[in-house]
Amino acid sequence: MPPMHMMKVSVQQRGVLASCTHLPAACCLHMGCKRPLGAITGIYALGMRCSLAFVPSTAPHALRLASNGLHRARGAVVPTSTRRSLGSAKTTTSMDTANVERKKVVFLGTPEIAASSLGLLLEASRQGKGGGFDVVRAVSNPPARTGRKKVLQPSAVQALADSEGITVMTPGTARDEEFLAGLEELQPDLCITAAYGQFLPRRFLDIPKFGTLNVHPSLLPLYRGASPVQRCLEAGDTETGVTVAFTVLKMDAGPVVRQTVRELDGSEKAPELLQELFLEGTKQLIECLPGVWDNTVEKSPQDDAAAVKAAKISVDEARCCFKTTSATTIHNKVRAFAGWPGTWAMFSWGKEGTDSEARKVKLITTAVADPAAAGDDADGGTIEETAVAERQVVMKGDALELTCSDGSVLRVLELQPLNKKVMSAKAFANGLRGDEMRWVELEPLADAVPA
C-alpha cells in the first residue's frame, strides 16, 4: 500500500467527483508519518483497514484515526457546511480553508440606517461569517447639500465606506453607463441593497453571479415601496417585521429568503423602528449567505394578490386637523412621520377675551386618552362636548389634552413651537403663564400654512 500522504483522495464538490493525490497543510498519523496532509472535515482517505477523518488544521486536537470500517471513503458524503467551503474554493494544490476564495460583495445604500447595515456586514466579513466574503465596493447616492448653509455632504454610507478604505461609486442613476460598465468589469458575486433609493434596471440585476439581496423593513408582500415602516405605523398595525428577498425588476416582489416578525405596542416611532428592523434584517441576511453561495437557500415566492403599496410620503401629509381627524389617527400619524416630515397643527394662545394669531406647532410625542376617563362638566354636558365647542387645550398630568370633534382625546407629551426646540408639555404650559390655549381649524389644503 502506498504511503498515506500520497494516496488518492476523492472529494465531492457540488456534485462533481474531484481527485487529489497530495493534500498539504495538515498532519497524517498513519504509521507515524509527519508529512503534511490536507485536512477538511468529511473527506476520508482510502484505506484497507482504516480511514482518516480529516478536520481543519486550525483544530489539530480533533484529528483522529477512525476505527476499522468506519466511514468507508467510497461511500462518504461531504457535510453541507463543508461542501459550501469546498464549493467556493479554487481547484489548487491546497485544500486549506484559509485559501477558500472569498466572495466579492457590492453594497448599495444611502442614509444612516443603511450605514448601520454596512457596518454589520464589514464586521461579519472580518470575523469570517457568512461563508467568507469581502465588501469590495459601496454604491450610494451622490453627495447632497444639507443644513442651513447647504454644504455638500457625502451620504452616511459613503462616509463609512471612505473611512474603511472601500471604493465608493456615486452614480446619479443606476442606469448610468459608466457605473454599469464598472460593475460588469468588477464581476461581483452578490449585490446587497439597503435603503439605496434608486430603481435597479435589468442590466444591473444581470451582473452579480448570485443575484441581488435586499433588506426591506416590512412583512412582504405587505408595504412594497418607498415608505413601508411609515405606512405601517400610520395604519395602526399591531405587527411589522423585516424581509430579506432577492431583487427582481418589479419593486419588492422577489422571492423571500428570510422574514422576522416584530410585535408593535403602539408607542414606536418610525426612525427608531427603521434602525431596529434594518439591523435585524442585516443579521438575517448574513446568516443565509452560506446557503446563497452553495445554492441551498430556500426561496419562497410572494403572493402578489396580497401586496400592499407603501407610497412615498408627501410633505403635505404632515398637517393635521382636530376637527376632521380622530385622536388615534393623529397619534399614529405622529409616530409614522416622526423625524420627517413631522406632524403639525395650528394653535392659538393668549389672555381670555383677546384675539391671538394662529401658530404652527409640531407634535412630537402623543398618546390617546382612555375614553373611560371622561366625565360631566358643570353645566351637565360631557367634558368632550364642552372642549370641542371651545377647542380647549388643557394641562392634565404630564400632557396637554385636547378633544377632537369625534370626542376622542389626544394627549400631547412633547411638542415644538415654530423656531423653538422640542420641549415637554409641562415646560410649554409653564411658558404660557396662565394664558388660554385652543386648537385652530385648518383651512383647505391649498391655503394651508406651508410645512
C-alpha positions as CSV (number, residue, x, y, z in Angstrom):
1,M,0.0,0.0,0.0
2,P,1.5,3.4,-0.9
3,P,2.2,5.9,1.9
4,M,-0.9,7.6,3.2
5,H,0.2,11.1,2.2
6,M,0.4,10.0,-1.4
7,M,-2.8,8.1,-1.6
8,K,-5.6,9.3,-3.9
9,V,-8.4,11.1,-2.0
10,S,-11.8,11.6,-3.6
11,V,-13.9,14.7,-2.8
12,Q,-17.3,15.6,-4.0
13,Q,-17.5,19.2,-5.0
14,R,-21.0,20.5,-5.9
15,G,-21.9,17.0,-7.3
16,V,-18.6,16.6,-9.3
17,L,-16.1,14.0,-8.1
18,A,-12.6,15.5,-7.9
19,S,-9.4,13.8,-7.1
20,C,-6.2,14.9,-5.3
21,T,-3.0,12.9,-4.8
22,H,-1.4,15.3,-2.4
23,L,-3.1,17.3,0.3
24,P,-0.8,19.6,2.3
25,A,-1.5,21.8,5.4
26,A,-2.4,19.2,8.0
27,C,-1.0,16.1,9.7
28,C,-1.1,12.4,8.7
29,L,-1.0,10.0,11.7
30,H,-0.7,6.9,9.5
31,M,2.2,4.7,10.7
32,G,3.8,7.8,12.4
33,C,4.1,9.8,9.3
34,K,4.6,13.5,9.9
35,R,4.1,14.5,6.2
36,P,1.7,17.5,5.9
37,L,-1.7,16.4,4.6
38,G,-4.9,18.2,3.7
39,A,-7.5,18.3,6.4
40,I,-11.1,19.1,5.7
41,T,-13.9,17.6,7.8
42,G,-15.9,15.0,5.9
43,I,-13.1,13.9,3.5
44,Y,-11.8,10.4,4.1
45,A,-8.6,8.8,2.9
46,L,-8.9,5.5,1.1
47,G,-7.6,2.7,3.2
48,M,-7.7,-1.1,3.7
49,R,-8.4,-1.3,7.4
50,C,-8.8,2.3,8.5
51,S,-9.9,5.7,7.2
52,L,-8.8,9.2,8.4
53,A,-11.4,11.7,9.3
54,F,-9.7,15.0,8.4
55,V,-10.5,18.2,10.2
56,P,-9.4,21.8,9.6
57,S,-5.8,22.4,10.5
58,T,-7.0,25.1,13.0
59,A,-8.3,22.3,15.2
60,P,-5.4,19.7,15.3
61,H,-6.7,18.3,18.6
62,A,-9.7,16.9,16.8
63,L,-7.7,15.0,14.3
64,R,-8.4,11.3,14.9
65,L,-7.8,7.9,13.4
66,A,-11.2,6.3,12.6
67,S,-11.7,2.7,13.7
68,N,-11.8,-0.2,11.2
69,G,-14.7,0.0,8.8
70,L,-16.0,3.5,9.9
71,H,-16.8,5.9,7.1
72,R,-15.7,3.9,4.1
73,A,-14.3,6.5,1.7
74,R,-16.2,5.5,-1.4
75,G,-19.5,6.0,0.3
76,A,-18.6,9.0,2.4
77,V,-20.7,12.2,1.9
78,V,-19.3,15.6,2.5
79,P,-21.5,17.5,5.0
80,T,-23.3,20.5,3.7
81,S,-21.3,23.0,5.6
82,T,-18.1,21.5,4.2
83,R,-19.4,21.4,0.7
84,R,-20.1,25.1,1.0
85,S,-16.5,25.9,1.8
86,L,-15.2,23.4,-0.8
87,G,-17.5,24.8,-3.5
88,S,-16.2,28.3,-3.0
89,A,-12.5,27.3,-3.2
90,K,-10.4,27.2,-6.3
91,T,-9.0,23.9,-7.5
92,T,-5.4,24.3,-6.4
93,T,-2.9,22.1,-4.7
94,S,-4.1,23.3,-1.3
95,M,-7.4,22.5,0.3
96,D,-6.8,24.6,3.4
97,T,-9.8,26.6,4.5
98,A,-7.6,29.6,4.8
99,N,-7.3,29.6,1.0
100,V,-11.1,29.5,0.3
101,E,-11.9,32.1,-2.3
102,R,-13.9,34.9,-0.6
103,K,-16.9,36.2,-2.4
104,K,-17.0,39.7,-3.8
105,V,-19.9,41.7,-2.4
106,V,-21.1,45.2,-3.6
107,F,-23.2,47.1,-1.1
108,L,-25.8,49.7,-2.1
109,G,-27.3,52.2,0.4
110,T,-27.5,55.8,1.3
111,P,-28.9,57.0,4.7
112,E,-27.7,56.4,8.2
113,I,-29.8,53.2,8.6
114,A,-28.0,51.8,5.6
115,A,-24.6,52.7,7.0
116,S,-25.5,50.7,10.1
117,S,-26.2,47.7,7.9
118,L,-22.9,48.2,6.1
119,G,-21.1,48.3,9.4
120,L,-22.6,44.9,10.4
121,L,-21.5,43.4,7.0
122,L,-18.0,44.7,7.4
123,E,-17.8,43.2,10.9
124,A,-19.1,39.9,9.7
125,S,-16.6,39.9,6.9
126,R,-13.7,40.5,9.3
127,Q,-14.9,37.6,11.5
128,G,-15.2,35.2,8.6
129,K,-19.0,34.9,8.9
130,G,-21.4,34.4,6.0
131,G,-19.3,31.8,4.3
132,G,-16.4,34.2,3.7
133,F,-16.9,37.5,1.7
134,D,-15.5,40.9,1.2
135,V,-17.3,44.2,0.6
136,V,-15.3,45.3,-2.4
137,R,-17.4,48.3,-3.4
138,A,-20.0,50.6,-1.9
139,V,-22.6,52.4,-4.1
140,S,-24.5,55.4,-2.8
141,N,-26.5,58.4,-4.0
142,P,-24.2,61.4,-4.8
143,P,-23.3,63.9,-2.1
144,A,-26.1,66.4,-1.4
145,R,-26.3,69.9,0.0
146,T,-27.7,69.8,3.6
147,G,-28.1,72.1,6.5
148,R,-28.8,75.8,6.6
149,K,-25.6,76.6,4.8
150,K,-26.3,74.0,2.1
151,V,-22.9,72.4,2.4
152,L,-22.2,69.5,0.1
153,Q,-22.1,66.4,2.2
154,P,-21.5,62.7,1.4
155,S,-24.1,60.2,2.4
156,A,-23.7,58.2,5.6
157,V,-22.8,55.1,3.6
158,Q,-20.2,57.0,1.5
159,A,-18.6,58.4,4.7
160,L,-18.4,55.0,6.3
161,A,-17.0,53.3,3.2
162,D,-14.4,56.1,2.7
163,S,-13.3,55.6,6.3
164,E,-12.9,51.8,5.7
165,G,-10.9,52.3,2.5
166,I,-13.7,50.9,0.3
167,T,-14.0,52.3,-3.2
168,V,-17.3,54.2,-3.5
169,M,-19.4,54.7,-6.6
170,T,-22.0,57.6,-6.6
171,P,-23.9,57.5,-9.9
172,G,-26.7,59.9,-10.4
173,T,-28.8,57.0,-11.6
174,A,-28.3,53.2,-11.5
175,R,-28.8,53.3,-15.3
176,D,-25.5,55.3,-15.7
177,E,-23.4,53.7,-18.4
178,E,-20.0,54.2,-16.7
179,F,-21.4,52.8,-13.4
180,L,-22.8,49.7,-15.1
181,A,-19.7,49.1,-17.1
182,G,-17.6,49.4,-13.9
183,L,-19.7,46.7,-12.2
184,E,-19.5,44.4,-15.1
185,E,-15.7,44.7,-15.1
186,L,-15.7,44.0,-11.3
187,Q,-17.9,40.9,-11.7
188,P,-19.3,40.8,-8.1
189,D,-20.7,37.6,-6.7
190,L,-23.5,39.3,-4.9
191,C,-25.1,42.8,-4.5
192,I,-26.8,43.8,-1.3
193,T,-29.2,46.7,-1.1
194,A,-30.5,48.6,2.0
195,A,-32.4,51.8,1.6
196,Y,-30.5,52.7,-1.6
197,G,-33.3,54.7,-3.1
198,Q,-32.9,54.1,-6.8
199,F,-34.6,51.7,-9.3
200,L,-32.3,48.9,-10.5
201,P,-32.5,48.2,-14.2
202,R,-32.4,44.7,-15.8
203,R,-28.7,45.2,-16.9
204,F,-27.7,45.8,-13.2
205,L,-29.7,42.7,-12.0
206,D,-27.9,40.5,-14.5
207,I,-24.4,41.4,-13.3
208,P,-23.9,39.7,-9.9
209,K,-23.4,35.9,-10.1
210,F,-25.7,35.1,-7.2
211,G,-28.1,38.0,-7.7
212,T,-29.1,40.9,-5.5
213,L,-30.4,40.6,-2.0
214,N,-32.5,43.4,-0.4
215,V,-33.3,44.2,3.2
216,H,-36.8,45.5,3.3
217,P,-38.4,46.7,6.6
218,S,-41.9,45.1,6.2
219,L,-43.5,41.7,6.1
220,L,-43.6,41.4,2.3
221,P,-45.8,41.4,0.3
222,L,-47.2,44.0,2.7
223,Y,-46.0,47.5,2.2
224,R,-44.0,47.3,-1.0
225,G,-42.4,50.6,-1.9
226,A,-40.6,53.7,-0.5
227,S,-42.2,54.1,3.0
228,P,-43.0,50.7,4.5
229,V,-42.5,51.5,8.1
230,Q,-44.2,54.8,8.0
231,R,-47.3,53.4,6.3
232,C,-47.4,50.5,8.7
233,L,-47.4,52.8,11.7
234,E,-49.8,55.2,10.1
235,A,-52.3,52.4,9.6
236,G,-52.0,51.4,13.3
237,D,-50.8,47.8,12.6
238,T,-50.1,45.6,15.6
239,E,-47.1,43.9,14.0
240,T,-44.5,44.6,11.4
241,G,-41.2,42.9,10.5
242,V,-38.2,42.7,8.1
243,T,-37.8,40.7,5.0
244,V,-34.7,39.6,3.1
245,A,-35.6,38.9,-0.5
246,F,-34.0,38.7,-3.9
247,T,-34.5,41.7,-6.1
248,V,-36.4,41.4,-9.4
249,L,-37.4,44.0,-11.9
250,K,-40.8,44.5,-10.2
251,M,-40.4,46.6,-7.0
252,D,-40.0,44.5,-3.8
253,A,-41.6,41.4,-5.5
254,G,-38.8,39.0,-5.5
255,P,-38.7,35.6,-3.7
256,V,-38.3,35.8,0.1
257,V,-35.4,34.0,1.9
258,R,-35.8,35.3,5.4
259,Q,-38.6,37.1,7.3
260,T,-38.8,38.1,11.0
261,V,-42.0,39.4,12.8
262,R,-41.9,42.3,15.3
263,E,-44.9,43.0,17.5
264,L,-45.9,46.6,17.9
265,D,-47.3,48.2,21.2
266,G,-48.5,51.5,19.7
267,S,-45.7,53.6,21.0
268,E,-43.0,53.0,18.4
269,K,-41.8,55.8,16.1
270,A,-40.5,55.4,12.6
271,P,-36.8,56.4,13.0
272,E,-36.1,54.0,15.9
273,L,-38.1,51.2,14.4
274,L,-36.4,51.6,11.0
275,Q,-33.0,51.3,12.6
276,E,-34.1,48.2,14.6
277,L,-35.5,46.4,11.5
278,F,-32.6,47.1,9.3
279,L,-30.1,45.8,11.8
280,E,-32.2,42.6,12.3
281,G,-32.6,42.2,8.6
282,T,-28.9,42.5,8.0
283,K,-28.1,39.9,10.7
284,Q,-30.6,37.5,9.0
285,L,-29.0,38.2,5.6
286,I,-25.6,37.3,6.9
287,E,-26.9,34.1,8.3
288,C,-28.3,33.0,5.0
289,L,-25.3,33.9,2.9
290,P,-23.7,30.4,3.0
291,G,-26.9,29.0,1.5
292,V,-26.7,31.6,-1.2
293,W,-23.1,30.6,-2.1
294,D,-24.0,26.9,-2.4
295,N,-27.5,27.4,-3.9
296,T,-29.3,25.7,-1.0
297,V,-31.1,28.8,0.3
298,E,-34.9,28.4,0.3
299,K,-36.8,30.9,-1.8
300,S,-40.5,31.5,-1.2
301,P,-42.4,33.3,-3.9
302,Q,-44.6,36.2,-2.8
303,D,-48.4,36.3,-3.1
304,D,-48.9,39.3,-5.4
305,A,-52.6,39.3,-4.7
306,A,-51.9,40.2,-1.0
307,A,-49.5,43.0,-1.9
308,V,-50.0,46.4,-0.3
309,K,-48.2,49.5,-1.6
310,A,-46.3,51.9,0.6
311,A,-46.5,55.2,-1.3
312,K,-43.8,57.8,-0.9
313,I,-44.6,60.4,1.8
314,S,-45.5,63.9,0.8
315,V,-44.8,66.9,2.9
316,D,-48.4,67.9,2.7
317,E,-49.3,64.9,4.8
318,A,-47.6,66.5,7.8
319,R,-50.6,68.7,8.6
320,C,-53.4,67.5,10.8
321,C,-56.8,69.0,11.9
322,F,-58.6,68.0,15.1
323,K,-62.0,68.9,13.5
324,T,-61.7,66.2,10.8
325,T,-59.4,63.6,12.3
326,S,-59.6,61.3,15.4
327,A,-57.1,61.2,18.2
328,T,-56.0,57.7,17.2
329,T,-55.4,58.7,13.6
330,I,-53.4,61.7,14.6
331,H,-51.4,59.7,17.2
332,N,-50.5,57.1,14.5
333,K,-49.5,59.9,12.1
334,V,-47.2,61.4,14.7
335,R,-45.4,58.1,15.1
336,A,-45.2,57.4,11.4
337,F,-43.9,60.8,10.4
338,A,-41.5,61.4,13.3
339,G,-38.3,62.8,12.0
340,W,-39.5,63.7,8.5
341,P,-41.8,65.3,7.6
342,G,-43.1,65.6,11.1
343,T,-46.8,66.3,12.1
344,W,-48.0,69.8,12.8
345,A,-51.2,71.6,13.8
346,M,-52.3,75.2,14.4
347,F,-52.9,76.6,17.9
348,S,-53.6,80.0,19.4
349,W,-52.9,81.2,23.0
350,G,-53.3,84.4,24.9
351,K,-55.3,86.1,27.7
352,E,-59.0,85.3,27.9
353,G,-61.1,87.5,25.6
354,T,-58.2,88.6,23.5
355,D,-57.5,87.6,19.9
356,S,-54.3,85.8,19.2
357,E,-52.9,84.7,15.9
358,A,-52.7,81.0,14.9
359,R,-49.3,79.5,15.4
360,K,-47.8,76.4,14.0
361,V,-46.7,73.7,16.4
362,K,-45.2,70.3,15.7
363,L,-46.5,67.3,17.7
364,I,-43.5,65.2,18.7
365,T,-44.8,62.6,21.2
366,T,-48.5,61.8,21.7
367,A,-50.9,59.3,23.3
368,V,-54.6,58.6,23.2
369,A,-56.5,59.1,26.4
370,D,-58.6,56.4,27.8
371,P,-62.3,57.1,26.9
372,A,-63.4,55.8,30.3
373,A,-61.7,58.8,31.9
374,A,-64.3,61.3,30.5
375,G,-66.8,62.9,32.9
376,D,-69.5,65.6,33.0
377,D,-68.9,69.3,33.1
378,A,-70.6,71.8,35.5
379,D,-73.4,72.5,33.0
380,G,-74.5,68.9,32.7
381,G,-72.9,68.3,29.3
382,T,-69.9,66.0,28.7
383,I,-66.5,67.4,29.1
384,E,-65.8,66.4,25.5
385,E,-68.7,68.4,24.2
386,T,-67.6,71.5,26.0
387,A,-64.0,71.0,25.0
388,V,-64.9,70.6,21.3
389,A,-67.1,73.6,21.3
390,E,-64.5,75.8,22.8
391,R,-61.5,73.9,21.3
392,Q,-59.8,73.9,24.6
393,V,-56.3,72.6,25.3
394,V,-55.7,71.9,29.0
395,M,-52.8,70.7,31.0
396,K,-53.6,67.3,32.7
397,G,-50.8,65.4,34.4
398,D,-47.8,65.4,32.2
399,A,-49.7,66.1,28.9
400,L,-51.6,68.8,27.2
401,E,-55.0,67.3,26.4
402,L,-57.4,68.3,23.6
403,T,-60.6,66.8,22.3
404,C,-61.2,66.1,18.7
405,S,-64.5,66.7,17.0
406,D,-65.4,63.0,17.3
407,G,-65.0,63.2,21.1
408,S,-61.7,61.3,21.3
409,V,-58.9,62.9,23.4
410,L,-55.3,63.3,22.3
411,R,-52.6,63.7,24.9
412,V,-49.6,65.8,23.7
413,L,-46.5,64.8,25.7
414,E,-43.8,66.7,23.7
415,L,-44.1,69.5,21.2
416,Q,-42.1,72.0,19.2
417,P,-43.3,75.5,18.6
418,L,-42.1,77.2,15.4
419,N,-38.4,78.1,15.6
420,K,-38.1,76.6,19.1
421,K,-36.6,73.5,20.4
422,V,-38.5,70.3,21.3
423,M,-39.9,70.6,24.8
424,S,-42.2,68.7,27.2
425,A,-45.8,69.7,27.5
426,K,-45.2,70.8,31.1
427,A,-42.4,73.1,30.1
428,F,-44.5,74.6,27.3
429,A,-47.5,75.1,29.7
430,N,-45.3,76.8,32.2
431,G,-44.3,79.3,29.5
432,L,-47.9,80.2,28.8
433,R,-48.1,81.8,32.3
434,G,-51.8,81.2,32.6
435,D,-52.8,82.1,29.0
436,E,-55.6,80.0,27.5
437,M,-54.7,77.7,24.6
438,R,-57.0,76.5,21.8
439,W,-56.6,74.4,18.7
440,V,-57.4,76.1,15.4
441,E,-59.3,74.5,12.5
442,L,-57.1,74.4,9.4
443,E,-58.1,75.9,6.1
444,P,-58.4,73.7,3.0
445,L,-55.0,72.3,1.9
446,A,-54.5,74.9,-0.9
447,D,-54.5,77.7,1.7
448,A,-52.6,75.8,4.5
449,V,-49.5,77.1,6.1
450,P,-46.5,75.5,4.3
451,A,-44.7,72.8,6.2
